[in-house]
Amino acid sequence: MENTPNPTKLAILIDAENVVASHADLIFAQAEAMGEIAAKEIYGTAAALTAWVAPVLKYAIHPNLTIRASKGKNSSDIALVIGAMDLLQAGMETIVIASSDSDFSALSVRLRNAGVNVIGMGTEKSNALWRMACSSFIVLEHPAPAPKPQSAPPAEAAAPAAAESAPKQAKKTAAAESAPKQAKKSASAKQTGTHKERMAVIQQFIEKLLDQNGGRVLVNSLFMGLNKLPEYKADRQGSGRKPLNYFNSTFADIFQVVNSADGKSWVYRAGADPLPAGDEPADEGAVEAPEVAEAGEIAMEPEETVMEMEEAAAEIEAPEESALDAEESPASEDAPEPAAEDAGDARPDLARRLIDGGMDAGVAERIAPLFEHAGNLRAAYNEIRKIYGNNDGRAYYHQAKAVIDAEG
């Protein structure tokens, strides 16, 4: 800073559009050190003066509002020049102009030529022309801010952040853990092949069991072995049916389920003559379990195995009475007789007589063995409904029963 005279009185003119309000304290501190401040004026638009409200009130500065008629006009600069010329006419000897605008260079030269001491105050960006035009120039600088101490984030703030990120991390972990399982399921579905291919594997498995057990196998033993077969699991679950319903609907033309007089349920090849009660193979019910499934094949949970076997047994050995219509209850004359008939009372020509009675040959040949070997009419009735459905099965049963009753 250059040496300046120490006048008794001085005036301050502030360009509010060029000097920030935070420099107010520095401007007045420097001016008060020079002498008595007789006039305090500030010039600017409404927006510029609004930023200076606090310093205006603090230092009792007189605001001079200027309005721009159009964009780009320097109305505030011209108002400041007029104010400076008024002070010159009033005999003010020292004038402080707080601005970094070099447009005031001509004003400063004019005031100095009239004997006025001009003190310029501006920032470092003020150019040399403005600085040299003043009697002296003071650079307005903000004191360097003190460095803020580094501190660890409060535990209260860190805890919610950790809590918020925990579910996301857990979700990512769960997704990563489930990815191999999903891939394993997809691989299993691919390994079991198409429906036709799975049926071929299942049929081959059942044929092998029948060969090992003298042409028949207990239903429960069959499903115990099937539940270890990936192809059966995939195909049956895809159908959405219970085990026995799936078996009858899928393999009705290949295998048959027959209830023996002793209450057991057996699987035979379609058209095969069921063995009479008591004439059982030495290895009755034995089932050779398939080899252990390779990686990726569907594994059967023990609980699910038991559940499916129980469902299959319930379907065969204890059919629901609700399947019969009210008018076809055991008390009605057309209902199947609950009393067991003599299993040896076979009718070898029943299929022929059913055909003669107007029944389709394929249906007659299919249901005749059911009447001959089921043990009682109710068992035959249930088996026919399982094969042909409730409506068709009921019609075939009554048609067959009419032929049987007609011939005594």
Backbone torsions as a table, in degrees:
resi	resn	phi	psi	omega
1	MET	NA	135.7	-179.6
2	GLU	-78.8	155.6	178.5
3	ASN	-69.2	135.0	-178.7
4	THR	-123.3	152.1	175.9
5	PRO	-68.4	163.6	-177.7
6	ASN	-114.1	82.1	-177.0
7	PRO	-73.8	165.5	179.8
8	THR	-77.8	-42.9	-178.9
9	LYS	-126.0	148.8	177.8
10	LEU	-150.2	164.7	178.7
11	ALA	-124.7	148.6	179.4
12	ILE	-118.2	125.4	175.2
13	LEU	-116.8	122.9	-174.3
14	ILE	-115.2	129.9	173.7
15	ASP	-90.3	97.6	-174.5
16	ALA	-65.8	-20.7	-178.9
17	GLU	-86.4	-3.9	-175.7
18	ASN	-126.3	-14.0	-179.8
19	VAL	-124.2	134.4	-177.6
20	VAL	-81.4	153.2	-175.7
21	ALA	-65.3	-24.9	-179.7
22	SER	-66.7	-12.8	177.8
23	HIS	-89.2	-0.6	-175.2
24	ALA	-58.3	-46.9	-177.7
25	ASP	-61.6	-40.2	-179.8
26	LEU	-67.1	-41.5	179.8
27	ILE	-59.9	-48.5	-176.7
28	PHE	-73.8	-29.6	176.3
29	ALA	-65.0	-43.0	179.0
30	GLN	-66.6	-42.0	-177.4
31	ALA	-67.6	-40.5	-179.8
32	GLU	-65.2	-27.8	178.2
33	ALA	-70.7	-18.5	-177.8
34	MET	-89.5	-26.4	-177.5
35	GLY	160.9	-159.7	-178.8
36	GLU	-85.3	130.8	-179.4
37	ILE	-88.7	114.2	-175.7
38	ALA	-93.8	-28.8	-177.3
39	ALA	-140.7	139.2	179.9
40	LYS	-133.5	110.4	-176.4
41	GLU	-126.9	143.3	175.9
42	ILE	-135.1	141.5	-173.0
43	TYR	-127.0	139.0	176.9
44	GLY	167.8	171.4	176.2
45	THR	-74.7	174.4	-179.5
46	ALA	-59.8	-42.1	-179.7
47	ALA	-63.2	-41.5	-179.5
48	ALA	-68.6	-41.1	-177.9
49	LEU	-71.0	-29.9	178.7
50	THR	-58.6	-38.2	179.3
51	ALA	-68.0	-18.3	-176.7
52	TRP	-102.8	12.7	-176.1
53	VAL	-57.1	-48.2	-177.3
54	ALA	-62.1	-50.0	178.2
55	PRO	-63.9	-35.0	178.6
56	VAL	-59.3	-44.2	179.3
57	LEU	-71.1	-37.9	-177.2
58	LYS	-66.7	-44.5	-175.2
59	TYR	-104.7	8.8	177.9
60	ALA	54.7	51.3	180.0
61	ILE	-85.0	142.1	178.6
62	HIS	-87.2	117.5	-178.6
63	PRO	-84.0	141.6	177.1
64	ASN	-121.9	101.9	-177.1
65	LEU	-80.0	132.5	176.0
66	THR	-121.1	147.2	-179.7
67	ILE	-120.7	127.1	179.7
68	ARG	-84.3	126.1	178.7
69	ALA	-70.8	-30.4	178.3
70	SER	-153.4	163.6	-177.6
71	LYS	-65.2	138.7	176.0
72	GLY	94.1	-10.1	179.7
73	LYS	-78.9	146.2	-178.1
74	ASN	-103.5	60.1	-178.5
75	SER	-61.9	-39.7	-177.9
76	SER	-66.6	-39.0	179.2
77	ASP	-62.5	-42.9	-179.3
78	ILE	-66.0	-38.4	178.3
79	ALA	-63.8	-38.4	178.6
80	LEU	-66.2	-39.7	179.2
81	VAL	-62.3	-42.2	179.2
82	ILE	-62.6	-41.8	178.8
83	GLY	-61.8	-40.7	179.3
84	ALA	-64.6	-40.2	-179.8
85	MET	-67.5	-34.5	175.5
86	ASP	-63.1	-41.5	178.4
87	LEU	-65.0	-36.1	176.3
88	LEU	-61.4	-44.4	179.6
89	GLN	-66.1	-29.0	-180.0
90	ALA	-80.7	-4.8	176.6
91	GLY	90.1	15.8	178.0
92	MET	-66.1	131.3	-174.6
93	GLU	-94.3	-25.2	179.7
94	THR	-130.7	127.7	178.9
95	ILE	-127.2	127.3	176.0
96	VAL	-98.0	124.4	177.2
97	ILE	-112.9	109.5	-179.0
98	ALA	-92.4	99.0	179.6
99	SER	-169.2	154.6	174.9
100	SER	-107.8	11.0	-175.9
101	ASP	-84.8	120.1	-179.8
102	SER	-71.7	-7.4	177.2
103	ASP	-63.4	-19.5	179.6
104	PHE	-85.4	5.2	-179.7
105	SER	-60.7	-44.3	-179.7
106	ALA	-63.9	-37.8	177.8
107	LEU	-62.8	-43.7	-179.1
108	SER	-62.4	-42.6	178.9
109	VAL	-61.5	-42.2	180.0
110	ARG	-63.5	-42.1	-179.5
111	LEU	-66.9	-40.4	-179.9
112	ARG	-65.7	-38.1	178.2
113	ASN	-63.3	-25.5	179.1
114	ALA	-89.0	3.9	177.2
115	GLY	92.4	12.0	-179.3
116	VAL	-90.6	137.4	175.3
117	ASN	-83.9	114.7	-176.7
118	VAL	-103.3	120.4	177.6
119	ILE	-106.5	114.8	177.7
120	GLY	-91.5	140.7	176.5
121	MET	-132.7	124.4	-179.7
122	GLY	-161.8	-178.7	-178.5
123	THR	-86.9	179.0	179.8
124	GLU	-63.0	-23.0	-178.6
125	LYS	-74.2	-10.5	179.1
126	SER	-58.6	131.5	-175.9
127	ASN	-80.4	169.6	-174.5
128	ALA	-64.0	-34.7	-178.7
129	LEU	-59.5	-45.9	179.4
130	TRP	-66.4	-40.3	-179.4
131	ARG	-64.2	-44.9	-176.8
132	MET	-71.4	-24.9	-179.0
133	ALA	-73.3	-20.2	-178.3
134	CYS	-88.4	158.4	174.6
135	SER	-66.2	-39.6	174.2
136	SER	-151.9	160.2	-176.1
137	PHE	-136.3	133.3	-179.5
138	ILE	-115.2	125.2	179.2
139	VAL	-84.5	125.8	178.2
140	LEU	-87.9	116.5	-178.9
141	GLU	-128.5	139.7	173.7
142	HIS	-80.3	140.0	174.5
143	PRO	-62.9	143.7	-179.8
144	ALA	-60.7	131.4	-179.3
145	PRO	-67.8	140.7	178.0
146	ALA	-68.0	138.1	180.0
147	PRO	-63.1	137.5	179.2
148	LYS	-78.9	133.9	179.3
149	PRO	-65.2	137.5	176.9
150	GLN	-77.5	127.7	-179.4
151	SER	-135.6	149.6	179.1
152	ALA	-71.0	147.4	178.2
153	PRO	-62.1	143.2	179.8
154	PRO	-57.5	146.9	-179.8
155	ALA	-61.9	-32.2	-179.1
156	GLU	-64.8	-36.8	-179.5
157	ALA	-76.3	-35.2	-178.2
158	ALA	-69.9	-35.2	-176.9
159	ALA	-63.4	-47.8	177.9
160	PRO	-61.6	-35.7	179.6
161	ALA	-63.2	-41.9	178.5
162	ALA	-66.4	-39.4	179.7
163	ALA	-65.9	-35.6	-179.5
164	GLU	-69.7	-36.5	-177.9
165	SER	-78.8	-19.0	-177.1
166	ALA	-60.9	-48.2	179.2
167	PRO	-60.8	-38.1	179.3
168	LYS	-63.2	-42.7	-179.7
169	GLN	-66.1	-40.0	178.9
170	ALA	-63.8	-38.4	179.9
171	LYS	-64.6	-41.6	178.9
172	LYS	-63.9	-41.7	-179.9
173	THR	-63.3	-43.3	179.7
174	ALA	-63.0	-40.3	179.5
175	ALA	-64.2	-40.0	-179.8
176	ALA	-66.6	-36.5	-179.6
177	GLU	-73.0	-33.2	-177.9
178	SER	-79.2	-18.9	-178.2
179	ALA	-58.4	-47.1	178.2
180	PRO	-61.9	-35.6	179.7
181	LYS	-66.0	-43.0	178.6
182	GLN	-63.0	-41.6	179.2
183	ALA	-64.0	-36.1	179.6
184	LYS	-66.3	-41.4	178.1
185	LYS	-63.9	-42.4	179.2
186	SER	-62.7	-40.8	179.2
187	ALA	-64.8	-37.6	179.5
188	SER	-64.4	-42.9	179.8
189	ALA	-61.8	-38.7	179.5
190	LYS	-69.1	-37.8	-176.7
191	GLN	-66.9	-30.8	-177.1
192	THR	-76.6	-12.3	175.1
193	GLY	76.2	-161.4	-178.7
194	THR	-81.7	171.7	178.8
195	HIS	-59.4	-42.6	-179.3
196	LYS	-63.9	-40.9	179.5
197	GLU	-67.6	-39.3	179.2
198	ARG	-66.4	-40.1	178.3
199	MET	-59.5	-39.9	-179.7
200	ALA	-63.3	-41.4	179.5
201	VAL	-65.6	-43.9	-179.0
202	ILE	-64.0	-44.3	179.6
203	GLN	-61.2	-43.1	179.5
204	GLN	-62.4	-37.9	179.1
205	PHE	-64.5	-44.3	-179.3
206	ILE	-67.6	-40.9	177.9
207	GLU	-58.1	-40.0	-179.5
208	LYS	-65.6	-40.8	178.8
209	LEU	-64.0	-42.0	179.5
210	LEU	-63.3	-41.0	178.4
211	ASP	-63.2	-36.5	-178.2
212	GLN	-75.1	-19.9	-172.6
213	ASN	-121.6	32.1	173.1
214	GLY	69.5	27.3	174.6
215	GLY	94.0	-1.4	176.6
216	ARG	-149.9	158.1	179.4
217	VAL	-148.5	142.2	178.1
218	LEU	-61.6	141.2	-177.7
219	VAL	-58.4	-46.8	-179.3
220	ASN	-60.6	-39.7	178.5
221	SER	-66.7	-36.5	179.2
222	LEU	-63.0	-48.3	-177.9
223	PHE	-68.7	-28.2	175.6
224	MET	-63.1	-39.1	177.1
225	GLY	-74.5	-40.0	-179.4
226	LEU	-63.1	-34.5	-178.5
227	ASN	-65.0	-14.8	176.4
228	LYS	-93.4	1.2	-176.0
229	LEU	-100.8	117.0	-177.7
230	PRO	-57.4	-39.3	-178.1
231	GLU	-63.0	-40.4	178.2
232	TYR	-65.6	-45.4	-179.5
233	LYS	-57.4	-48.8	-177.2
234	ALA	-65.8	-42.0	-176.3
235	ASP	-72.3	-42.7	-179.2
236	ARG	-68.5	-42.7	178.3
237	GLN	-65.3	-35.2	177.9
238	GLY	-66.7	-29.1	-179.9
239	SER	-78.1	-23.2	-179.4
240	GLY	74.5	12.9	-177.9
241	ARG	-100.7	160.9	172.5
242	LYS	-71.4	159.6	-173.1
243	PRO	-50.9	-52.4	-174.9
244	LEU	-70.9	-36.8	176.8
245	ASN	-62.3	-42.2	177.4
246	TYR	-61.9	-44.6	-176.9
247	PHE	-62.1	-47.5	-177.4
248	ASN	-66.9	-39.2	-178.1
249	SER	-74.3	-28.2	-175.6
250	THR	-90.8	-37.0	-172.9
251	PHE	-120.7	27.5	-176.7
252	ALA	-61.4	-31.4	-178.4
253	ASP	-85.5	-5.9	-174.8
254	ILE	-113.8	-39.5	-177.3
255	PHE	-130.5	158.6	177.8
256	GLN	-133.9	150.3	177.0
257	VAL	-108.0	127.9	-176.8
258	VAL	-127.1	134.0	174.1
259	ASN	-91.8	122.6	179.4
260	SER	-84.5	167.8	-177.4
261	ALA	-64.5	-24.4	-179.1
262	ASP	-85.9	9.5	174.6
263	GLY	88.8	2.3	179.1
264	LYS	-90.1	152.8	178.6
265	SER	-111.6	129.5	-174.1
266	TRP	-124.6	152.9	173.4
267	VAL	-108.7	126.1	177.5
268	TYR	-122.2	167.2	167.6
269	ARG	-70.0	146.9	-179.4
270	ALA	-58.9	131.8	179.4
271	GLY	85.9	-7.8	-179.8
272	ALA	-74.9	147.5	178.0
273	ASP	-79.8	119.9	178.2
274	PRO	-62.5	146.5	178.5
275	LEU	-74.3	142.6	176.3
276	PRO	-67.3	154.2	-178.6
277	ALA	-57.9	137.5	179.6
278	GLY	93.6	-21.9	-179.8
279	ASP	-96.0	70.4	-173.6
280	GLU	-103.0	147.2	177.2
281	PRO	-62.8	156.9	-177.6
282	ALA	-62.3	-36.1	-177.8
283	ASP	-100.7	40.8	-175.4
284	GLU	-51.1	128.5	172.9
285	GLY	77.7	-3.2	-178.3
286	ALA	-69.9	135.1	-178.7
287	VAL	-127.3	124.5	176.8
288	GLU	-83.6	115.7	-177.5
289	ALA	-69.3	142.4	177.4
290	PRO	-67.4	166.2	-179.6
291	GLU	-62.6	157.6	-179.1
292	VAL	-60.9	135.4	-176.9
293	ALA	-63.9	142.3	175.8
294	GLU	-72.0	168.6	179.0
295	ALA	-58.6	134.9	179.1
296	GLY	97.1	-14.8	179.2
297	GLU	-78.1	160.9	-175.5
298	ILE	-77.8	126.9	179.6
299	ALA	-96.7	145.6	-177.9
300	MET	-99.5	122.2	176.8
301	GLU	-71.8	143.1	-179.2
302	PRO	-56.4	-42.1	-179.0
303	GLU	-61.3	-39.4	-177.8
304	GLU	-69.9	-34.9	178.4
305	THR	-62.3	-48.0	-179.5
306	VAL	-62.2	-42.9	-178.3
307	MET	-61.6	-45.9	-177.9
308	GLU	-66.2	-37.6	178.6
309	MET	-65.2	-39.5	179.4
310	GLU	-66.1	-40.1	178.4
311	GLU	-63.4	-42.6	-179.0
312	ALA	-64.5	-42.2	-179.7
313	ALA	-65.4	-38.3	-179.1
314	ALA	-66.6	-36.8	-179.5
315	GLU	-66.3	-34.4	-172.7
316	ILE	-90.1	-49.2	-169.2
317	GLU	-90.3	-17.0	-178.9
318	ALA	-140.2	67.6	179.6
319	PRO	-62.3	144.7	-177.9
320	GLU	-72.2	139.8	178.7
321	GLU	-70.0	-22.3	-177.1
322	SER	-65.7	-15.1	179.1
323	ALA	-66.3	-23.7	178.6
324	LEU	-84.7	141.1	175.3
325	ASP	-69.3	158.8	-177.4
326	ALA	-59.2	-38.3	-176.6
327	GLU	-75.9	-7.5	-178.7
328	GLU	-112.8	27.4	179.2
329	SER	-67.6	163.8	-179.2
330	PRO	-56.1	-23.3	-177.7
331	ALA	-76.4	-19.0	-178.3
332	SER	-79.0	160.6	-175.7
333	GLU	-72.3	-23.0	-178.8
334	ASP	-93.9	-7.6	-174.8
335	ALA	-70.9	150.7	176.6
336	PRO	-58.2	141.3	-178.2
337	GLU	-74.9	128.6	179.6
338	PRO	-72.3	-23.8	-177.1
339	ALA	-73.0	138.5	-179.2
340	ALA	-72.3	142.1	176.1
341	GLU	-100.1	167.1	-179.2
342	ASP	-68.6	119.3	-177.5
343	ALA	-62.1	-24.5	-178.9
344	GLY	-83.4	-4.9	-179.0
345	ASP	-83.4	65.1	-175.3
346	ALA	-82.0	152.9	177.3
347	ARG	-120.2	89.9	-174.4
348	PRO	-63.0	-22.1	-177.6
349	ASP	-103.1	19.7	-176.7
350	LEU	-63.6	-41.6	-179.5
351	ALA	-60.0	-42.0	179.5
352	ARG	-63.8	-43.1	-178.3
353	ARG	-67.0	-32.7	177.0
354	LEU	-67.1	-39.9	178.2
355	ILE	-65.2	-42.1	178.0
356	ASP	-63.4	-27.8	180.0
357	GLY	-82.0	1.4	175.7
358	GLY	105.0	5.8	-179.4
359	MET	-83.8	147.8	177.0
360	ASP	-57.9	139.2	-174.7
361	ALA	-61.5	-42.1	-179.3
362	GLY	-63.9	-39.9	179.2
363	VAL	-69.0	-42.0	-178.8
364	ALA	-61.1	-44.5	-178.8
365	GLU	-68.4	-25.0	-179.0
366	ARG	-80.8	-40.0	-173.2
367	ILE	-93.6	-17.3	179.8
368	ALA	-57.2	-45.4	178.5
369	PRO	-62.2	-27.5	-179.8
370	LEU	-65.9	-41.0	176.2
371	PHE	-68.9	-34.8	-174.6
372	GLU	-75.7	-28.6	-172.4
373	HIS	-124.7	-2.2	-176.5
374	ALA	-69.5	-25.0	179.4
375	GLY	98.9	-34.7	175.8
376	ASN	-156.5	162.3	-174.9
377	LEU	-64.6	-35.7	-179.5
378	ARG	-63.5	-41.3	178.7
379	ALA	-63.3	-41.2	178.0
380	ALA	-64.3	-41.5	179.0
381	TYR	-58.9	-46.7	-179.3
382	ASN	-65.1	-39.8	-179.4
383	GLU	-65.4	-40.8	180.0
384	ILE	-64.3	-41.0	178.6
385	ARG	-65.2	-34.7	179.1
386	LYS	-66.1	-33.6	-177.6
387	ILE	-81.9	-45.0	-171.6
388	TYR	-109.3	1.6	-178.3
389	GLY	89.5	169.0	-174.8
390	ASN	-63.7	-49.4	-173.9
391	ASN	-69.9	-56.8	-179.4
392	ASP	-64.5	-40.4	-179.5
393	GLY	-61.6	-40.8	178.8
394	ARG	-65.1	-40.3	-179.6
395	ALA	-65.9	-43.3	179.6
396	TYR	-64.1	-39.1	-179.0
397	TYR	-62.3	-49.3	-177.4
398	HIS	-65.7	-33.3	178.1
399	GLN	-66.7	-42.2	179.4
400	ALA	-69.6	-40.8	-178.5
401	LYS	-64.6	-34.2	178.7
402	ALA	-63.0	-40.0	178.6
403	VAL	-65.9	-43.0	-178.4
404	ILE	-65.1	-45.2	-178.6
405	ASP	-65.5	-35.9	-178.0
406	ALA	-63.9	-30.5	-176.5
407	GLU	-101.4	5.0	176.8
408	GLY	71.3	NA	NA
